Every structure is written in structure tokens, then in C-alpha cells.
Amino acid sequence: MKDLVEYIAKSIVDNPDDVKVTEAPSEDGVVFKLEVASEDRGRVIGREGRTAKAIRTLLRIVAIKQNTHASLEIV
């Protein structure tokens, strides 16, 4: 799942070398923290948060297939 978030983020941003995804366990499952360059933050979030919502939806689908719960935080 971490690879999926990293792949999507690197495809969207202008500075793919600055993309960093960390994984932290939580009570429900896993929390992924996505860090990008400050000038790319708007690209990852998208208009009205649509891009971020789409990434979270894809992440949720993969997590359901693996019988776990996953969430995404954009730092």
C-alpha cells in the first residue's frame, strides 16, 4: 500500500524526489503520512480536495482487500 501512495504522488508532483511516505501503525490499522515539497502540496490536495480524496479512496479499496484499515495524512 505504501508503494501505491508513493507511485501516485510521484506521478502528480513536479519534484518526485521530494516525495516521502511513512507508515505508522494505529488502533484500526495503518496511517500513511505523505510529505511533498511545499510547492507541490496543492497538486496533491487538488481543487476542493478532490485529488486527495481519490487517493484515499484507492488506498481504502486496497486496504479492504487486505482485511485492514488504512488512512492517509498529507503533511
C-alpha beads as a LAMMPS data file, in Angstrom:
LAMMPS data file: protein, C-alpha beads

75 atoms
74 bonds

1 atom types
1 bond types

-500.0 500.0 xlo xhi
-500.0 500.0 ylo yhi
-500.0 500.0 zlo zhi

Masses

1 110.0

Atoms # bond

1 1 1 0.000 0.000 0.000
2 1 1 2.891 2.332 0.744
3 1 1 4.190 1.779 -2.781
4 1 1 0.804 2.695 -4.239
5 1 1 0.661 6.035 -2.410
6 1 1 4.252 6.797 -3.347
7 1 1 3.681 5.931 -7.028
8 1 1 0.570 8.097 -7.288
9 1 1 2.192 11.049 -5.536
10 1 1 5.344 10.889 -7.654
11 1 1 3.203 10.827 -10.802
12 1 1 1.375 14.009 -9.808
13 1 1 4.099 16.308 -8.442
14 1 1 6.826 18.308 -10.189
15 1 1 9.525 17.234 -7.700
16 1 1 9.207 13.442 -7.360
17 1 1 12.476 13.226 -5.415
18 1 1 10.891 15.150 -2.520
19 1 1 8.045 12.653 -2.044
20 1 1 8.305 10.720 1.197
21 1 1 5.749 8.249 2.545
22 1 1 5.979 6.950 6.095
23 1 1 3.893 4.204 7.610
24 1 1 2.739 4.195 11.236
25 1 1 0.530 1.638 12.970
26 1 1 -2.698 2.826 14.578
27 1 1 -5.511 1.272 16.590
28 1 1 -7.550 0.491 13.481
29 1 1 -4.790 -0.371 11.031
30 1 1 -2.170 1.763 9.313
31 1 1 -1.718 5.519 8.866
32 1 1 0.306 6.693 5.881
33 1 1 1.880 10.137 6.090
34 1 1 2.652 11.750 2.743
35 1 1 5.240 14.525 2.617
36 1 1 5.833 16.530 -0.559
37 1 1 7.593 19.784 -1.426
38 1 1 5.668 22.877 -0.358
39 1 1 5.064 23.967 -3.966
40 1 1 3.571 20.538 -4.800
41 1 1 1.172 20.374 -1.867
42 1 1 -1.611 21.986 -3.903
43 1 1 -1.223 19.402 -6.665
44 1 1 -1.569 16.511 -4.228
45 1 1 -4.600 18.026 -2.496
46 1 1 -6.291 19.197 -5.701
47 1 1 -9.242 21.508 -6.142
48 1 1 -11.548 21.234 -3.157
49 1 1 -9.521 18.189 -2.054
50 1 1 -10.641 16.006 -4.925
51 1 1 -7.219 14.511 -5.675
52 1 1 -6.551 13.721 -2.015
53 1 1 -9.997 12.162 -1.733
54 1 1 -9.327 9.989 -4.801
55 1 1 -6.001 8.786 -3.380
56 1 1 -7.700 7.973 -0.068
57 1 1 -10.418 6.035 -1.893
58 1 1 -7.882 3.910 -3.763
59 1 1 -5.971 3.311 -0.539
60 1 1 -9.162 2.274 1.239
61 1 1 -10.018 -0.218 -1.528
62 1 1 -6.592 -1.871 -1.313
63 1 1 -6.855 -1.990 2.482
64 1 1 -10.259 -3.673 2.340
65 1 1 -8.856 -6.353 0.055
66 1 1 -6.156 -6.992 2.673
67 1 1 -8.676 -7.019 5.565
68 1 1 -7.229 -3.964 7.277
69 1 1 -7.905 -0.254 7.629
70 1 1 -5.699 2.471 6.155
71 1 1 -5.809 6.236 6.209
72 1 1 -3.742 8.979 4.574
73 1 1 -2.457 12.208 6.088
74 1 1 -0.853 14.859 3.919
75 1 1 1.837 16.601 5.957

Bonds

1 1 1 2
2 1 2 3
3 1 3 4
4 1 4 5
5 1 5 6
6 1 6 7
7 1 7 8
8 1 8 9
9 1 9 10
10 1 10 11
11 1 11 12
12 1 12 13
13 1 13 14
14 1 14 15
15 1 15 16
16 1 16 17
17 1 17 18
18 1 18 19
19 1 19 20
20 1 20 21
21 1 21 22
22 1 22 23
23 1 23 24
24 1 24 25
25 1 25 26
26 1 26 27
27 1 27 28
28 1 28 29
29 1 29 30
30 1 30 31
31 1 31 32
32 1 32 33
33 1 33 34
34 1 34 35
35 1 35 36
36 1 36 37
37 1 37 38
38 1 38 39
39 1 39 40
40 1 40 41
41 1 41 42
42 1 42 43
43 1 43 44
44 1 44 45
45 1 45 46
46 1 46 47
47 1 47 48
48 1 48 49
49 1 49 50
50 1 50 51
51 1 51 52
52 1 52 53
53 1 53 54
54 1 54 55
55 1 55 56
56 1 56 57
57 1 57 58
58 1 58 59
59 1 59 60
60 1 60 61
61 1 61 62
62 1 62 63
63 1 63 64
64 1 64 65
65 1 65 66
66 1 66 67
67 1 67 68
68 1 68 69
69 1 69 70
70 1 70 71
71 1 71 72
72 1 72 73
73 1 73 74
74 1 74 75
